[in-house]
Amino acid sequence: GLRDNRKLTLDLDKNIYAELDRFNFPSILLNLYENAVKYSAPGSAVTIKLKQENNRAILSIADEGVGISAEDKLLIFKKFYRAGHEETRSAKGTGLGLFIVKNLSILNGGDISVRDNAPKGSIFEFTIPAAS
């Protein structure tokens, strides 16, 4: 659960503004954080960053977990899909978390993507147009 011991690092730039839905944006953040915790070992690092690049606000959540295969990266945002390696099968889940995140990201005028976190783990990035 959320009480698992993680090294949580926040790296948040100031004065970044974006129009967000205050009711569903917290669900994006919570789902991504819970995923990072669920698929990484106790004591490992989770890093949440907020940056601005080229008129886009980028919220990223990085973990040092089991990572996601290239094939799974294409499928994880689909409804009911659960990545298929044995290390993740023991983690409870409905296969709806990232599907919900994808849809809420679009509702907020943004998008969600995933890439590898070298040497291990994943980085999920929520991007949205920054307000001037």
DAPE-V958666 format. One record per pair of residues at least 24 apart in sequence whose C-alpha atoms are under 10 Angstrom apart, sorted by sequence separation. I is the first residue (numbers start at 1). J is the second residue. D is the distance in Angstrom with one decimal. If there is no record, write none. Layout:
# DAPE-V958666
I/J/D ; I/J/D
This chain:
# DAPE-V958666
39/63/8.2 ; 40/64/6.0 ; 41/65/6.5 ; 75/99/9.7 ; 77/101/7.9 ; 78/102/8.6 ; 102/126/9.1 ; 36/61/7.4 ; 38/63/9.9 ; 39/64/8.5 ; 40/65/3.7 ; 41/66/8.7 ; 77/102/6.2 ; 78/103/10.0 ; 101/126/9.1 ; 35/61/9.6 ; 36/62/7.1 ; 37/63/7.7 ; 39/65/5.4 ; 40/66/6.3 ; 76/102/9.7 ; 77/103/8.9 ; 33/60/10.0 ; 36/63/5.4 ; 37/64/9.4 ; 38/65/8.6 ; 39/66/6.2 ; 40/67/8.7 ; 2/30/10.0 ; 32/60/9.1 ; 33/61/6.9 ; 35/63/9.0 ; 36/64/8.1 ; 37/65/8.3 ; 39/67/8.0 ; 32/61/6.9 ; 33/62/8.9 ; 36/65/7.3 ; 39/68/9.9 ; 6/36/9.9 ; 29/59/8.8 ; 32/62/9.3 ; 33/63/9.0 ; 35/65/9.8 ; 36/66/9.8 ; 2/33/8.8 ; 6/37/7.6 ; 29/60/9.4 ; 36/67/9.9 ; 2/34/6.9 ; 5/37/9.0 ; 29/61/8.6 ; 1/34/7.8 ; 4/37/7.5 ; 3/37/9.4 ; 4/38/9.1 ; 6/40/9.0 ; 16/50/8.2 ; 2/37/7.2 ; 6/41/8.1 ; 7/42/8.7 ; 8/43/9.5 ; 16/51/7.5 ; 17/52/9.2 ; 77/112/8.9 ; 1/37/7.7 ; 2/38/8.7 ; 5/41/8.7 ; 6/42/5.7 ; 7/43/6.2 ; 8/44/8.7 ; 9/45/7.4 ; 10/46/8.7 ; 11/47/7.5 ; 12/48/7.6 ; 13/49/7.9 ; 14/50/8.5 ; 15/51/9.8 ; 16/52/6.8 ; 77/113/9.0 ; 1/38/7.5 ; 4/41/8.8 ; 5/42/5.2 ; 6/43/4.7 ; 7/44/6.0 ; 8/45/5.9 ; 9/46/6.3 ; 10/47/6.0 ; 11/48/6.2 ; 12/49/5.3 ; 13/50/5.8 ; 14/51/8.6 ; 15/52/9.4 ; 18/55/9.8 ; 77/114/9.8 ; 4/42/6.0 ; 5/43/5.3 ; 6/44/5.5 ; 7/45/4.5 ; 8/46/5.0 ; 9/47/4.7 ; 10/48/5.0 ; 11/49/4.6 ; 12/50/4.6 ; 13/51/5.7 ; 14/52/9.6 ; 18/56/8.5 ; 76/114/9.4 ; 3/42/9.7 ; 4/43/8.0 ; 5/44/7.9 ; 6/45/5.7 ; 7/46/6.1 ; 8/47/5.8 ; 9/48/6.2 ; 10/49/6.0 ; 11/50/6.5 ; 12/51/6.7 ; 13/52/7.9 ; 16/55/9.8 ; 17/56/9.5 ; 18/57/7.0 ; 74/113/9.9 ; 4/44/10.0 ; 5/45/9.3 ; 6/46/6.7 ; 7/47/8.1 ; 8/48/7.7 ; 9/49/8.3 ; 10/50/8.4 ; 11/51/8.4 ; 12/52/10.0 ; 16/56/9.3 ; 17/57/7.6 ; 73/113/8.8 ; 74/114/9.4 ; 6/47/9.8 ; 16/57/6.9 ; 73/114/7.0 ; 16/58/9.6 ; 73/115/8.0 ; 73/116/9.7 ; 70/115/9.2 ; 68/114/8.8 ; 69/115/9.9 ; 70/116/9.4 ; 12/59/8.8 ; 40/87/9.9 ; 68/115/8.4 ; 69/116/9.1 ; 11/59/9.9 ; 39/87/8.3 ; 40/88/9.5 ; 67/115/9.0 ; 68/116/7.5 ; 11/60/9.7 ; 39/88/6.6 ; 67/116/6.9 ; 68/117/9.9 ; 38/88/8.5 ; 67/117/7.8 ; 10/61/9.5 ; 39/90/9.9 ; 67/118/9.5 ; 9/61/9.8 ; 38/90/9.9 ; 39/91/7.5 ; 58/110/9.6 ; 60/112/9.5 ; 62/114/9.6 ; 64/116/9.7 ; 65/117/9.0 ; 67/119/9.7 ; 68/120/9.5 ; 9/62/9.7 ; 38/91/6.6 ; 57/110/9.4 ; 58/111/9.8 ; 59/112/9.5 ; 60/113/9.5 ; 61/114/9.6 ; 62/115/9.4 ; 63/116/9.5 ; 64/117/7.1 ; 67/120/6.2 ; 68/121/7.5 ; 8/62/10.0 ; 38/92/8.5 ; 56/110/9.3 ; 58/112/9.7 ; 60/114/9.3 ; 62/116/9.0 ; 63/117/7.2 ; 64/118/8.4 ; 66/120/6.8 ; 67/121/4.1 ; 68/122/6.8 ; 8/63/9.7 ; 38/93/9.4 ; 62/117/6.8 ; 63/118/9.9 ; 64/119/8.1 ; 65/120/6.4 ; 66/121/5.5 ; 67/122/5.2 ; 68/123/9.9 ; 7/63/10.0 ; 35/91/9.8 ; 64/120/5.4 ; 65/121/4.2 ; 66/122/7.9 ; 67/123/9.0 ; 6/63/9.8 ; 63/120/8.0 ; 64/121/4.0 ; 65/122/6.9 ; 35/93/9.6 ; 62/120/9.9 ; 63/121/5.2 ; 64/122/6.8 ; 62/121/7.3 ; 63/122/5.6 ; 64/123/9.0 ; 62/122/5.7 ; 63/123/6.5 ; 61/122/8.2 ; 62/123/4.2 ; 63/124/8.9 ; 35/97/8.1 ; 61/123/5.6 ; 62/124/6.5 ; 34/97/9.2 ; 35/98/8.7 ; 60/123/6.5 ; 61/124/5.3 ; 62/125/8.6 ; 60/124/5.5 ; 61/125/6.6 ; 31/96/9.8 ; 32/97/8.1 ; 59/124/8.3 ; 60/125/4.3 ; 61/126/8.7 ; 31/97/6.0 ; 32/98/7.7 ; 58/124/10.0 ; 59/125/5.7 ; 60/126/6.2 ; 30/97/9.7 ; 31/98/7.3 ; 58/125/6.4 ; 59/126/5.1 ; 60/127/8.5 ; 57/125/9.9 ; 58/126/5.8 ; 59/127/6.4 ; 28/97/8.9 ; 31/100/8.5 ; 32/101/7.8 ; 57/126/8.2 ; 58/127/4.5 ; 59/128/8.7 ; 27/97/9.3 ; 28/98/8.7 ; 31/101/7.0 ; 56/126/9.9 ; 57/127/5.7 ; 58/128/6.7 ; 30/101/9.5 ; 56/127/6.4 ; 57/128/5.4 ; 58/129/8.8 ; 28/100/7.9 ; 29/101/8.5 ; 56/128/5.6 ; 57/129/6.0 ; 58/130/8.8 ; 27/100/8.5 ; 28/101/5.2 ; 55/128/8.7 ; 56/129/4.4 ; 57/130/5.1 ; 27/101/7.4 ; 28/102/8.4 ; 53/127/9.7 ; 55/129/6.1 ; 56/130/4.7 ; 57/131/8.6 ; 28/103/9.5 ; 46/121/9.8 ; 48/123/9.5 ; 50/125/9.7 ; 52/127/9.3 ; 54/129/9.0 ; 55/130/5.2 ; 56/131/8.4 ; 24/100/10.0 ; 25/101/9.1 ; 28/104/6.8 ; 45/121/10.0 ; 46/122/10.0 ; 47/123/9.1 ; 48/124/9.7 ; 49/125/9.3 ; 50/126/9.6 ; 51/127/9.7 ; 52/128/9.7 ; 53/129/9.7 ; 54/130/8.7 ; 55/131/7.7 ; 24/101/9.4 ; 27/104/8.1 ; 28/105/7.3 ; 46/123/9.6 ; 48/125/9.8 ; 50/127/9.8 ; 52/129/9.3 ; 53/130/8.9 ; 55/132/8.1 ; 26/104/10.0 ; 27/105/9.9 ; 52/130/7.4 ; 25/104/7.3 ; 24/104/6.7 ; 25/105/8.0 ; 40/120/9.9 ; 24/105/9.0 ; 40/121/7.7 ; 25/107/9.5 ; 39/121/8.6 ; 40/122/9.7 ; 21/104/9.1 ; 24/107/8.9 ; 25/108/7.6 ; 39/122/9.5 ; 21/105/9.8 ; 24/108/8.3 ; 28/112/9.6 ; 20/105/9.5 ; 36/121/8.8 ; 21/107/8.3 ; 22/108/9.6 ; 36/122/8.0 ; 20/107/9.2 ; 21/108/6.2 ; 36/123/8.8 ; 20/108/5.7 ; 21/109/9.5 ; 36/124/9.0 ; 19/108/7.7 ; 20/109/8.2 ; 35/124/9.8 ; 18/108/9.7 ; 19/109/8.5 ; 20/110/9.3 ; 18/109/9.9 ; 19/110/10.0 ; 32/123/9.7 ; 33/124/9.6 ; 32/124/7.3 ; 32/125/9.3 ; 32/126/9.5 ; 29/126/9.0 ; 28/126/8.5 ; 20/128/8.7 ; 18/127/10.0 ; 19/128/8.4 ; 20/129/9.9 ; 18/128/7.1 ; 19/129/8.1 ; 17/128/9.9 ; 18/129/6.5 ; 19/130/7.6 ; 17/129/8.9 ; 18/130/4.6 ; 19/131/6.8 ; 17/130/5.7 ; 18/131/4.8 ; 16/130/7.0 ; 17/131/5.2 ; 18/132/8.2 ; 16/131/7.8 ; 17/132/7.1 ; 16/132/8.6 ; 15/132/9.9
